[in-house]
Amino acid sequence: YELVSTLVSPLPSRIGAWLRQRVLSPLLGGCGRGVTLHRDVAIRRPRQVFLGRRVVLEQGVTLDVKGDGGRIAIHDDVHIGRGTILSCPGGELVIGAGTRIGSHCRLGSLEGLSVGRTCVIGNYACLVGAGHGFDDPDTPIIRQPLTCRGKTVVGDSVRIGRRTTVLDGVELGERAVVAPGTLVNRDIPAGACAHGVPVVVEE
């Protein structure tokens, strides 16, 4: 995979996209028809990555499965914007059909992340998969143990504004709307509007 990707990943224009679709798709765990892989897409552990039909990965997208237990599944008609990273050190990271993810987002999964169908996630949003402890003041946070409050669940038809952060273990009910720049540190009920740092919910 690395050799083939090095040869075809940087190629421009429709010819490059056609070659990537033909050459890289068979190396994935599963790949539907009509997938578009733009330049410089990086897929790590490709056998653990599954793409549905008509998925579009814009330039510089990274799908990063870090361990044997992880898996990324992207369903039909999903569009992922330029420079976005899906990081899966554990659990299953699932993106539902028809969802649109903006540019330069980061979606993480340690114990699982599920994004529903027909969601919209704005540019620079971050869905946190895990954090670090901070119990020991003498140890840099980056060297302290990973913490995770559980799987993150985003229901169907949720809209998440740009530069929003959703912490691990949070559930966003279907049709919830999260304003730009919000810090979501608790569950949001279905159909509610949320804003603020930390989040304030209006039902």
N, C-alpha and C positions, 0 to 999 in steps of 0.2 A: 504493500500500500504506500509506504513512504517513498519508494522509488517512483512509482507511477504518479503520485501526487506532486512530487517535485518537478516532474516533466510537464504535467498538464495544468497545474494550479495557476501559474502566472499568465497563461495564454489569454490574450484579449479577444474581444468581439464575439460574435455568435459562433464562430468556429470553435473557439476555446470552450464556450458553454456546452456546445454539442459534444466535444471530445470528453469533457469532464462527466457529462451525463452518461455517455456510453462506456467510459473506461472505469470510472470510480464507483458507479452504482452497483455493479456486481460484487464489489468488495465489501459492501455494507451488510448488516444483518438482514435488512429488507429494504426495498426501494420500489415505490410505485411509478407509474408512468407520468411523464410530463414534469419531472423534477428539474429545477434550474439551479445550478451551482455556479455562482459568480466567481470572479478571481479571488485567489488567496483564501479560500475557505479551508479551514483546518479541522479534520475529524480524527480524534484520537480514540483508539480501540474501536475501529469501524464496525467490527462484527457485533458490537453491542449498541449500535445505532440503527434505528428503524425510521424510514421516511415514507410517508403516505404519498398519494397522488398530488401532483401539481404543487408540491412544496417549493418555495423559493428561498434560497439562502443568499443574501446579498454579499457584496465584497467584504472580506475580512471576518466573516462569522466564524466562531470557534465552537465546536461541539466536543467537549472534553470529558470523557468517561475515565475516571482515575483508577478504578479498581475492578476486580473481577465481579463484584456484587452490584455494580452500577449498570444502568440502562437508560438510554434516551429514546423516547418514542414520540415522533412528530406526526400528527394525523393530517388528513387531506386538506389542501387549500390553505396551508399556513404560510405566512410571509414573515421572515425574520430580517430585520434591518441591518444595515452596514455596521460592522464592528461589534456586534452583540456576542456575548459569551454565555454559553450554557455549560455550567460546571457541575459535574455529577460524581463526587467522590463516594457516594453510596446511595442506596435506595433507587427509586425509579423517578425519572423526570419526564413528565408527560405533558404535551401541548395538544389541546383539543382542536378539532377541525374548524377551519375558518377563522382562526385567531390571527391577529396582526400584532407583531412585536416591533417596536421602533428601533432606532439606531442607538448603538453604544449602551445597550442595556446589559445587565448581568443577572442571570437567574441561577440560583444554586440549589443543590439538593444533597443533604447528608442522610436524612431519614425519609426523603420523598418530597416531591413537589408535583402538584397536579394543577394545571391551568385548564379551565373548561373550554367549551366551544364558543366561537364568535366573540372572544374577548378582544379588547384593544389595550395595549400597554404602550405608554408614551416613551419618547426618547429619554435616555439616561436614567430609566427606572432601575431599581435594584430590588430583587426578591432574594432575601438573605437565606442561605441554606444552613448556616451555623455561625457560631461566634467563638470567642475565646474567653476563658475564665479570667478573673482579675483578683483572685483571693490573695496572691502573694505579691506585695508591693515591691519586693526586691527583684522580681523576675519580669522581663519585658512581656507585655501582653501577647505578642506574637508567639512566644515560647511557652505560654500556659496552655493547659489542655483545651481541646475543642469542646464546646457545649452546644446542645441542640434541644429545643423544647418540643420537637416532634415534627411531623409532616406539615407542610404548608399546602393549603387547599384554596384555589381560586375558582369560584363557581362559574356557570355559564353566563355569557353576556355581561361580564364585569368590565368597567372602564377604569383604568389606572392612569392618572396623569403623569406628565413628564417630571423627572427628578424626584419621584416618590420612592420611599424605602418601605418595604414590607418585611417585617422580621419573621424569623423562623417560628413555626408552630402556630401561625395565625390562619384563621379561616375567613374568607370573604364570600358572603352569600351571593347567590345569583342576582344579576342586575344591579349590584352595588356600584356606586360611582365614587371614586377617590380623587380629590382635587390635586392639582400639581403641587409638588413640594411637601406632601404629607408624610409624616412618620407613622406607619401603621404598626402599633405594638400590641393590639388586641383584636379580637374577632369583630367583624362588621356584619350585621344582619342583612338578609336578602332585601334588596330594593332601597337600602339606606344610602345617604350621602355622607361622606366623611371628609374632614379637612383638618389641618393644624399639626403642630409639633408639641407634644404628642397628639395623637388623633382625637378629634371630637366627632361624635356620630350624631347625625340628625335623621331620625326615622320618619 
